[in-house]
Amino acid sequence: MNKEQVGPVLGRIPSGVFILTARGPEGEQTGMLASWVQQASFEPPTLTVAVNTKRYINDWLEDGAPVALSLVGESQKNLLGHFGKGFEPGEPAFEGLFTATTEKGLTVLSDALGWLEGIVKAAVPGGDHMIYVVELTDGRPGDKLEAEKPFVHIRKNGFGY
């Protein structure tokens, strides 16, 4: 494969920007920037989320684990810096942010364009990322859903963030 030819095209595949919330074995929570999220099914409503295999959050995303995704808007670029660096285990990911709690007790961003909640149904190895299949169980639109566009991530090269 010619990476110089493929990379620019691959990088232009648009993806939304989300904050993925997961809960650990002791009830602790963390959030991470997730830009490879895609709807995968209408019925039941299902999506896929890709997580780099180097992230400890993979240990928390076993079958049946609840997760939440907060949809980031164009005006919320500050969240890229906040969540982009990642968090160590035990480090508070949502400190200083406006949050809400879902029915399953997960933290979501209350000023996001909206949020979705679901259950991990499967994990598929995808090279340097794990692809999680998440069946949706709940969700809410935010106040800005109709007024603001989602933040869309476009990369110059498809072989790196």
C-alpha positions as CSV (number, residue, x, y, z in Angstrom):
1,M,0.0,0.0,0.0
2,N,1.2,3.5,-0.8
3,K,0.7,5.4,2.5
4,E,1.5,8.7,0.8
5,Q,-1.6,8.2,-1.5
6,V,-3.9,6.5,1.0
7,G,-3.1,8.7,4.1
8,P,-4.6,12.0,2.9
9,V,-7.8,10.3,1.7
10,L,-8.2,8.2,4.9
11,G,-7.6,11.3,7.1
12,R,-10.5,13.1,5.4
13,I,-13.1,10.6,6.6
14,P,-15.1,12.8,9.0
15,S,-15.8,11.7,12.5
16,G,-17.7,13.3,15.3
17,V,-16.1,14.1,18.7
18,F,-17.4,12.5,21.8
19,I,-16.4,12.1,25.4
20,L,-16.7,8.4,26.4
21,T,-17.4,7.6,30.0
22,A,-16.8,4.2,31.6
23,R,-16.9,2.8,35.1
24,G,-14.1,0.8,36.6
25,P,-14.3,-2.3,38.9
26,E,-14.4,-0.1,42.1
27,G,-17.1,2.2,40.8
28,E,-14.6,4.9,39.7
29,Q,-15.2,6.7,36.4
30,T,-13.1,8.2,33.7
31,G,-13.7,10.0,30.5
32,M,-11.7,10.0,27.3
33,L,-11.9,11.7,23.9
34,A,-13.4,9.4,21.3
35,S,-13.6,10.4,17.7
36,W,-14.1,7.0,16.0
37,V,-17.8,6.5,16.8
38,Q,-20.3,5.3,14.3
39,Q,-23.9,4.2,14.2
40,A,-24.0,0.5,13.2
41,S,-27.6,-0.5,13.5
42,F,-31.2,0.9,13.6
43,E,-32.8,-1.9,15.5
44,P,-31.6,-2.3,18.1
45,P,-29.9,1.1,18.0
46,T,-26.2,0.2,18.1
47,L,-23.0,2.0,17.6
48,T,-19.3,1.2,17.5
49,V,-16.5,3.0,19.4
50,A,-12.8,2.5,18.7
51,V,-10.4,2.7,21.7
52,N,-6.6,2.6,21.4
53,T,-5.3,-0.7,22.8
54,K,-2.8,1.2,25.0
55,R,-5.6,2.8,27.2
56,Y,-6.3,1.2,30.5
57,I,-10.1,1.9,30.0
58,N,-10.1,-1.3,27.8
59,D,-10.0,-3.3,30.9
60,W,-13.3,-1.8,32.0
61,L,-15.1,-2.3,28.7
62,E,-16.1,-6.0,29.1
63,D,-19.4,-7.4,27.8
64,G,-22.3,-5.9,29.7
65,A,-20.4,-2.8,30.9
66,P,-22.3,0.4,30.8
67,V,-20.8,3.4,28.8
68,A,-22.0,6.9,27.9
69,L,-21.0,9.2,25.1
70,S,-21.4,13.0,25.3
71,L,-21.6,14.7,21.9
72,V,-19.2,17.6,21.7
73,G,-20.3,20.8,19.9
74,E,-18.2,23.1,17.7
75,S,-17.9,25.7,20.5
76,Q,-16.5,23.2,22.9
77,K,-12.9,22.9,21.6
78,N,-11.7,23.3,25.3
79,L,-12.8,19.7,25.8
80,L,-10.3,18.5,23.3
81,G,-7.4,19.8,25.4
82,H,-9.0,18.6,28.7
83,F,-9.7,15.1,27.5
84,G,-7.1,14.7,24.8
85,K,-4.2,14.2,27.1
86,G,-5.9,11.2,28.8
87,F,-6.2,10.5,32.5
88,E,-4.3,8.1,34.8
89,P,-6.3,5.7,36.9
90,G,-7.8,7.5,39.8
91,E,-7.3,11.0,38.3
92,P,-10.6,12.9,38.2
93,A,-11.6,13.3,34.5
94,F,-14.7,15.5,35.0
95,E,-13.3,18.0,37.6
96,G,-14.3,21.6,36.8
97,L,-16.9,20.6,34.2
98,F,-20.7,20.8,34.2
99,T,-21.9,17.3,34.5
100,A,-25.1,15.2,35.0
101,T,-25.7,11.6,35.9
102,T,-27.5,9.1,33.8
103,E,-30.0,6.5,35.0
104,K,-27.1,3.9,35.2
105,G,-25.0,6.4,37.3
106,L,-22.6,7.4,34.6
107,T,-21.2,11.0,34.3
108,V,-22.1,12.9,31.2
109,L,-21.4,16.5,30.2
110,S,-24.6,18.5,30.9
111,D,-23.6,21.2,28.4
112,A,-22.9,18.7,25.6
113,L,-25.1,18.7,22.5
114,G,-26.6,15.5,24.0
115,W,-25.6,12.2,25.4
116,L,-26.2,8.5,24.7
117,E,-25.9,5.6,27.1
118,G,-25.5,1.9,26.3
119,I,-24.2,-1.5,27.1
120,V,-21.1,-3.1,25.6
121,K,-22.2,-6.1,23.6
122,A,-19.0,-7.2,21.9
123,A,-15.4,-6.3,21.3
124,V,-13.5,-6.8,18.1
125,P,-9.8,-6.4,17.7
126,G,-9.0,-3.7,15.0
127,G,-5.2,-3.5,14.9
128,D,-4.0,-0.9,17.3
129,H,-7.6,-0.2,18.5
130,M,-10.4,-2.3,20.0
131,I,-13.8,-1.8,18.4
132,Y,-16.6,-2.0,20.9
133,V,-20.2,-2.7,19.8
134,V,-22.5,-0.7,22.1
135,E,-26.3,-1.3,22.2
136,L,-28.0,2.0,23.2
137,T,-30.4,2.0,26.2
138,D,-30.9,5.7,26.8
139,G,-30.0,9.2,25.7
140,R,-31.0,12.8,25.9
141,P,-30.7,15.8,23.7
142,G,-28.9,18.9,25.1
143,D,-30.2,22.4,25.0
144,K,-27.9,23.3,22.1
145,L,-28.5,20.2,19.9
146,E,-30.6,22.1,17.3
147,A,-28.7,25.4,17.4
148,E,-25.1,24.1,17.2
149,K,-23.2,21.8,14.9
150,P,-21.3,18.8,16.3
151,F,-17.6,19.1,16.3
152,V,-16.2,17.1,13.4
153,H,-12.7,15.8,13.3
154,I,-10.8,15.8,10.0
155,R,-7.2,14.8,9.9
156,K,-4.5,15.7,7.4
157,N,-3.2,12.1,7.4
158,G,-5.1,8.9,8.1
159,F,-2.2,7.3,9.8
160,G,-2.2,9.4,13.0
161,Y,-4.4,11.5,15.1
